[in-house]
């Protein structure tokens, strides 16, 4: 086994960039897995956990060496599975069919019945193993209620997936279910990751045992593809105690890997592969490049030795693996029962649209639906019998959606009131001012400009009379009450900016106090030019830049004077946004922090900004010349303070970035930057300068 035991404490998967590898659809492939850095960071923060993992690793290795499987008469080890899909109503909210396809792929892989198995290199045909493990979606949840084994939770953190997903959608008892968390992207850049059983055997595993995977590596359909479909098979291999073929490191293709090992006798030592060279040789012998525990993205097989190692892990009590396939658990999780209809449910491609746009609905009912009837209030068509109908809404309003499903014997109905919000163009005109004096609830009803999509798992935006900058009320998020990471979004209806001359300006006041040094709350401002179909980030205030008071406040923060508020000005609302479908979104993320407040929101034409504001803007000294310019422009500006980070961005009139220059940290003083624009087509552009945390400043440039 060589270095297997010591290395095995650290890695349950991997993190590595595959150099510009693409699948058959020209999709750039991510590395299959990631955990080494996270596991090592966890051990560094929890030294006792590392010692505990070492003890469990030794126990599991001893058990594996002495393991002899009892006769099961060909019965597979059945593993109940639950998928936690964390999404933000985007394509990462994969369909039930894609999850079911993933189960199919894994079952083919673990039974050596996948379509490519006969094409394995002849040298390894005799080593191909039917592992004898079968995966089934749970039919009963931990409380005994009917389920389809798929849990869906809305969170913006789907784009920064990792261990945070396990707090957003908490684990189901790991002694009864294999937990899989699906997200939009993984923060590390990997396709998926998990841990070895020995690392999960302690208390850490009670809340973290399972696999995290990107949505586009789940199954072979939907957002994924056949070439990417075996990533979860790879991760399950780690989850039941397999290493990479080159051993427990995250670095394949290194000569030193020949001195490492994976603890399996029939897998040749190898440096590891990221390309599919099925005749590749390293370490003095032919390599098993088509193994599921390689990185080559031509995975087809497990070996008999790997089978023994995995079955041993499933028979060990380490990390409760031996509890999963016991008959009493299979009965409790319902995986031995025929699926029955127990719930009508549905989702949609969008919840908010502008009048005249369409929404596609998905039947998410379970299980064994044979027929369905949809009712769409305010929609065209008003009813449908399709599985996933598309409906157009012509008139603004809030509309309900209903679904009746049947399996031929029983039926169930789900009605969601105010499920679809249809926005009209130009709900409000400018100049616009909001002090939150009139709305008592942010529900978007009647004439309310601002609304929320309720977050049932944490504090959300609300109108408060506790404090304000002016008047009696403001909007707030009680971030002090949020445990862990939580997103709260405050949406506007549409503004008509079609009469704005060149630029619009958005200003607002906010107040916030940090709870302690571990706080990492974040306030972001987004704008949309198409009714919310796409959002553009215009301001991020985070970390040490967010507090408006100098001292930490370890109780709920409530500002008591105007001096505890700050003003933010956003003036890079360029011409492409000047239409009747303009919207604003305030996004506050809580992370061990405190309350935030917003008041005095103003939206106006930059041409009508007061002389005092114009003078203040001009005092920045931002100049861009010559106008017009042929091939080169000069940007002159000043910075204040000890140092400021500066970025120059050029946009075309559609809002697309055509040039970006990061100047890094600059000292206080006047700066002159020369920049070639010879590659730009003739026309008008907007140059934006961002220095430090100051509001971005902009100037028009004309390319001859």
TAVENKA-V769641 format. One record per residue. N is the residue number from 0. RES is the residue in one letter. OMEGA is omega as a letter, one per 20 degrees, with the letter a starting at -180 (none if undefined). NEAR is the number of other C-alpha atoms within 10 Angstrom. Layout:
BEGIN
((N	RES	OMEGA	NEAR) (N	RES	OMEGA	NEAR))
END
This chain:
BEGIN
((0	X	r	11) (1	X	a	12) (2	X	a	14) (3	X	a	19) (4	X	a	18) (5	X	a	13) (6	X	a	17) (7	X	r	25) (8	X	a	27) (9	X	a	26) (10	X	r	27) (11	X	r	33) (12	X	a	30) (13	X	r	28) (14	X	a	23) (15	X	r	18) (16	X	r	14) (17	X	a	17) (18	X	r	12) (19	X	r	9) (20	X	a	16) (21	X	r	14) (22	X	a	13) (23	X	r	10) (24	X	a	8) (25	X	r	8) (26	X	a	13) (27	X	a	13) (28	X	r	19) (29	X	r	23) (30	X	a	22) (31	X	a	30) (32	X	a	28) (33	X	r	28) (34	X	a	24) (35	X	a	22) (36	X	a	16) (37	X	r	21) (38	X	r	21) (39	X	r	15) (40	X	r	12) (41	X	r	15) (42	X	r	18) (43	X	r	12) (44	X	a	11) (45	X	a	11) (46	X	a	11) (47	X	r	11) (48	X	r	19) (49	X	r	21) (50	X	r	14) (51	X	r	17) (52	X	r	23) (53	X	r	19) (54	X	r	15) (55	X	r	21) (56	X	r	23) (57	X	r	16) (58	X	a	15) (59	X	r	19) (60	X	r	19) (61	X	r	11) (62	X	a	18) (63	X	a	20) (64	X	a	12) (65	X	a	9) (66	X	r	16) (67	X	a	12) (68	X	r	10) (69	X	a	6) (70	X	r	7) (71	X	r	8) (72	X	r	6) (73	X	r	7) (74	X	r	10) (75	X	r	15) (76	X	a	19) (77	X	a	19) (78	X	r	25) (79	X	a	25) (80	X	r	26) (81	X	r	27) (82	X	r	26) (83	X	a	24) (84	X	r	28) (85	X	a	28) (86	X	r	22) (87	X	r	19) (88	X	r	18) (89	X	a	13) (90	X	r	15) (91	X	r	21) (92	X	a	23) (93	X	a	24) (94	X	r	19) (95	X	a	18) (96	X	r	13) (97	X	r	19) (98	X	r	24) (99	X	r	17) (100	X	r	18) (101	X	r	24) (102	X	r	21) (103	X	a	17) (104	X	a	24) (105	X	a	23) (106	X	r	20) (107	X	a	19) (108	X	a	27) (109	X	r	24) (110	X	a	19) (111	X	r	21) (112	X	r	15) (113	X	a	16) (114	X	a	11) (115	X	a	13) (116	X	a	17) (117	X	a	14) (118	X	r	10) (119	X	r	19) (120	X	a	14) (121	X	a	9) (122	X	a	11) (123	X	a	18) (124	X	a	14) (125	X	a	9) (126	X	a	16) (127	X	a	21) (128	X	r	19) (129	X	a	18) (130	X	r	23) (131	X	r	16) (132	X	a	21) (133	X	a	20) (134	X	r	20) (135	X	r	22) (136	X	a	22) (137	X	r	26) (138	X	r	29) (139	X	r	21) (140	X	a	20) (141	X	r	14) (142	X	r	8) (143	X	r	11) (144	X	r	11) (145	X	r	20) (146	X	r	24) (147	X	r	24) (148	X	a	24) (149	X	r	21) (150	X	a	13) (151	X	a	17) (152	X	a	16) (153	X	r	19) (154	X	r	21) (155	X	a	20) (156	X	r	23) (157	X	r	28) (158	X	r	17) (159	X	a	16) (160	X	r	24) (161	X	r	24) (162	X	r	16) (163	X	a	16) (164	X	a	25) (165	X	r	22) (166	X	a	14) (167	X	r	19) (168	X	a	19) (169	X	a	14) (170	X	r	23) (171	X	a	22) (172	X	a	15) (173	X	r	20) (174	X	a	17) (175	X	a	26) (176	X	r	30) (177	X	a	25) (178	X	r	23) (179	X	r	21) (180	X	a	26) (181	X	a	30) (182	X	r	29) (183	X	r	24) (184	X	r	21) (185	X	a	24) (186	X	a	13) (187	X	a	18) (188	X	a	18) (189	X	r	24) (190	X	r	26) (191	X	r	33) (192	X	r	31) (193	X	r	31) (194	X	r	30) (195	X	r	29) (196	X	a	30) (197	X	r	29) (198	X	a	30) (199	X	a	25) (200	X	a	22) (201	X	a	16) (202	X	r	13) (203	X	a	12) (204	X	a	18) (205	X	a	17) (206	X	a	16) (207	X	a	21) (208	X	r	28) (209	X	a	28) (210	X	r	24) (211	X	a	28) (212	X	r	28) (213	X	a	28) (214	X	a	28) (215	X	r	24) (216	X	r	26) (217	X	a	30) (218	X	a	28) (219	X	a	20) (220	X	r	20) (221	X	a	18) (222	X	a	17) (223	X	r	19) (224	X	r	18) (225	X	a	14) (226	X	a	18) (227	X	a	24) (228	X	a	22) (229	X	a	26) (230	X	a	29) (231	X	r	29) (232	X	r	23) (233	X	a	28) (234	X	r	31) (235	X	r	24) (236	X	r	25) (237	X	a	24) (238	X	r	28) (239	X	q	21) (240	X	r	27) (241	X	r	27) (242	X	r	29) (243	X	a	27) (244	X	r	29) (245	X	r	29) (246	X	a	31) (247	X	r	27) (248	X	r	24) (249	X	a	19) (250	X	r	18) (251	X	r	21) (252	X	r	15) (253	X	a	12) (254	X	a	13) (255	X	r	13) (256	X	r	21) (257	X	r	18) (258	X	r	14) (259	X	a	21) (260	X	a	26) (261	X	r	28) (262	X	a	27) (263	X	a	21) (264	X	a	13) (265	X	r	14) (266	X	a	22) (267	X	r	21) (268	X	a	25) (269	X	r	32) (270	X	a	23) (271	X	a	28) (272	X	r	24) (273	X	r	19) (274	X	a	17) (275	X	r	15) (276	X	a	14) (277	X	r	16) (278	X	a	12) (279	X	r	15) (280	X	r	17) (281	X	r	17) (282	X	r	15) (283	X	r	10) (284	X	r	11) (285	X	a	17) (286	X	r	25) (287	X	a	30) (288	X	a	30) (289	X	r	25) (290	X	r	23) (291	X	a	26) (292	X	r	32) (293	X	r	24) (294	X	a	27) (295	X	a	21) (296	X	r	27) (297	X	a	21) (298	X	a	26) (299	X	a	24) (300	X	r	30) (301	X	r	26) (302	X	r	23) (303	X	r	19) (304	X	r	17) (305	X	r	26) (306	X	a	21) (307	X	a	19) (308	X	a	21) (309	X	a	22) (310	X	r	22) (311	X	r	24) (312	X	r	26) (313	X	r	24) (314	X	r	20) (315	X	r	19) (316	X	a	17) (317	X	a	21) (318	X	r	25) (319	X	a	21) (320	X	a	25) (321	X	r	18) (322	X	a	21) (323	X	a	23) (324	X	r	22) (325	X	a	14) (326	X	a	13) (327	X	r	12) (328	X	r	19) (329	X	r	23) (330	X	a	14) (331	X	a	17) (332	X	r	29) (333	X	a	23) (334	X	r	22) (335	X	a	16) (336	X	r	11) (337	X	r	9) (338	X	r	16) (339	X	r	17) (340	X	a	22) (341	X	r	22) (342	X	r	21) (343	X	r	22) (344	X	r	19) (345	X	r	18) (346	X	a	18) (347	X	r	19) (348	X	r	15) (349	X	r	18) (350	X	a	15) (351	X	r	19) (352	X	r	21) (353	X	a	23) (354	X	a	18) (355	X	r	13) (356	X	a	14) (357	X	r	18) (358	X	r	18) (359	X	a	14) (360	X	r	19) (361	X	r	18) (362	X	a	21) (363	X	a	20) (364	X	r	25) (365	X	i	24) (366	X	r	20) (367	X	r	15) (368	X	r	22) (369	X	a	13) (370	X	a	14) (371	X	r	20) (372	X	r	15) (373	X	r	24) (374	X	a	17) (375	X	r	19) (376	X	r	19) (377	X	a	20) (378	X	r	20) (379	X	j	14) (380	X	r	15) (381	X	r	14) (382	X	a	17) (383	X	r	17) (384	X	a	14) (385	X	r	14) (386	X	a	17) (387	X	a	16) (388	X	r	16) (389	X	a	17) (390	X	r	18) (391	X	r	18) (392	X	a	25) (393	X	a	16) (394	X	r	15) (395	X	r	18) (396	X	r	18) (397	X	a	17) (398	X	r	17) (399	X	r	16) (400	X	r	21) (401	X	r	19) (402	X	r	22) (403	X	r	19) (404	X	a	27) (405	X	r	22) (406	X	a	17) (407	X	r	11) (408	X	a	8) (409	X	a	11) (410	X	r	17) (411	X	a	17) (412	X	r	16) (413	X	r	16) (414	X	r	16) (415	X	a	13) (416	X	r	12) (417	X	a	13) (418	X	a	19) (419	X	r	24) (420	X	r	19) (421	X	a	24) (422	X	r	24) (423	X	r	21) (424	X	r	19) (425	X	r	19) (426	X	r	19) (427	X	r	18) (428	X	r	15) (429	X	j	17) (430	X	a	16) (431	X	r	13) (432	X	r	15) (433	X	r	17) (434	X	r	21) (435	X	r	27) (436	X	a	17) (437	X	a	12) (438	X	r	19) (439	X	r	13) (440	X	a	17) (441	X	a	22) (442	X	r	15) (443	X	r	19) (444	X	r	13) (445	X	a	7) (446	X	a	11) (447	X	r	17) (448	X	a	19) (449	X	r	21) (450	X	r	20) (451	X	r	18) (452	X	a	17) (453	X	r	15) (454	X	a	15) (455	X	a	8) (456	X	a	14) (457	X	a	18) (458	X	a	21) (459	X	r	22) (460	X	r	27) (461	X	r	20) (462	X	a	19) (463	X	r	18) (464	X	r	14) (465	X	a	13) (466	X	r	19) (467	X	r	28) (468	X	r	23) (469	X	r	14) (470	X	a	13) (471	X	a	14) (472	X	r	23) (473	X	r	24) (474	X	a	25) (475	X	r	27) (476	X	r	26) (477	X	a	20) (478	X	r	30) (479	X	a	20) (480	X	a	15) (481	X	r	21) (482	X	a	15) (483	X	a	15) (484	X	r	21) (485	X	r	24) (486	X	r	24) (487	X	a	24) (488	X	r	22) (489	X	a	22) (490	X	r	22) (491	X	r	23) (492	X	a	26) (493	X	r	27) (494	X	r	26) (495	X	r	20) (496	X	a	26) (497	X	a	17) (498	X	r	12) (499	X	a	20) (500	X	a	14) (501	X	a	14) (502	X	r	19) (503	X	a	24) (504	X	r	19) (505	X	r	20) (506	X	r	16) (507	X	r	19) (508	X	r	21) (509	X	r	25) (510	X	a	25) (511	X	r	26) (512	X	r	26) (513	X	r	29) (514	X	r	24) (515	X	a	14) (516	X	r	11) (517	X	a	11) (518	X	r	18) (519	X	r	19) (520	X	a	28) (521	X	r	20) (522	X	r	21) (523	X	r	16) (524	X	a	20) (525	X	r	18) (526	X	r	22) (527	X	r	20) (528	X	a	24) (529	X	r	19) (530	X	r	27) (531	X	r	24) (532	X	r	11) (533	X	a	10) (534	X	r	16) (535	X	a	14) (536	X	a	11) (537	X	a	16) (538	X	r	20) (539	X	r	15) (540	X	a	16) (541	X	r	17) (542	X	a	15) (543	X	r	14) (544	X	a	11) (545	X	a	21) (546	X	r	23) (547	X	r	19) (548	X	a	16) (549	X	a	10) (550	X	r	11) (551	X	r	16) (552	X	a	16) (553	X	r	13) (554	X	a	12) (555	X	a	17) (556	X	r	21) (557	X	a	19) (558	X	a	22) (559	X	r	12) (560	X	r	10) (561	X	r	13) (562	X	r	11) (563	X	r	17) (564	X	r	21) (565	X	r	17) (566	X	r	14) (567	X	r	16) (568	X	r	18) (569	X	a	18) (570	X	r	21) (571	X	r	23) (572	X	a	22) (573	X	a	22) (574	X	a	21) (575	X	r	18) (576	X	a	24) (577	X	r	21) (578	X	a	20) (579	X	a	21) (580	X	a	23) (581	X	r	26) (582	X	r	24) (583	X	r	24) (584	X	r	22) (585	X	a	17) (586	X	r	19) (587	X	r	26) (588	X	r	24) (589	X	r	28) (590	X	r	20) (591	X	a	21) (592	X	a	32) (593	X	a	28) (594	X	r	25) (595	X	a	30) (596	X	r	25) (597	X	r	26) (598	X	r	26) (599	X	r	21) (600	X	r	18) (601	X	r	17) (602	X	a	23) (603	X	r	20) (604	X	a	21) (605	X	a	18) (606	X	a	13) (607	X	r	14) (608	X	a	12) (609	X	a	10) (610	X	r	9) (611	X	r	9) (612	X	r	12) (613	X	r	13) (614	X	r	10) (615	X	r	11) (616	X	a	13) (617	X	a	12) (618	X	r	11) (619	X	r	15) (620	X	r	15) (621	X	r	20) (622	X	r	15) (623	X	a	20) (624	X	i	16) (625	X	r	14) (626	X	i	12) (627	X	a	15) (628	X	a	18) (629	X	a	15) (630	X	a	13) (631	X	r	14) (632	X	r	21) (633	X	a	14) (634	X	a	19) (635	X	a	16) (636	X	r	17) (637	X	r	17) (638	X	a	20) (639	X	r	14) (640	X	a	10) (641	X	r	10) (642	X	r	15) (643	X	r	19) (644	X	a	15) (645	X	r	19) (646	X	r	17) (647	X	a	20) (648	X	r	16) (649	X	r	22) (650	X	r	19) (651	X	a	19) (652	X	r	15) (653	X	a	11) (654	X	a	18) (655	X	r	10) (656	X	r	14) (657	X	r	14) (658	X	r	16) (659	X	a	13) (660	X	r	12) (661	X	a	11) (662	X	a	13) (663	X	a	12) (664	X	a	14) (665	X	r	19) (666	X	r	14) (667	X	r	13) (668	X	a	12) (669	X	a	14) (670	X	r	14) (671	X	a	13) (672	X	r	12) (673	X	a	12) (674	X	r	14) (675	X	r	13) (676	X	a	18) (677	X	a	14) (678	X	a	10) (679	X	r	15) (680	X	r	11) (681	X	r	13) (682	X	a	12) (683	X	r	14) (684	X	r	23) (685	X	r	20) (686	X	a	20) (687	X	r	19) (688	X	r	20) (689	X	r	17) (690	X	r	22) (691	X	r	18) (692	X	a	16) (693	X	r	14) (694	X	a	16) (695	X	r	19) (696	X	a	19) (697	X	r	23) (698	X	r	16) (699	X	r	17) (700	X	a	20) (701	X	r	16) (702	X	a	20) (703	X	none	15))
END
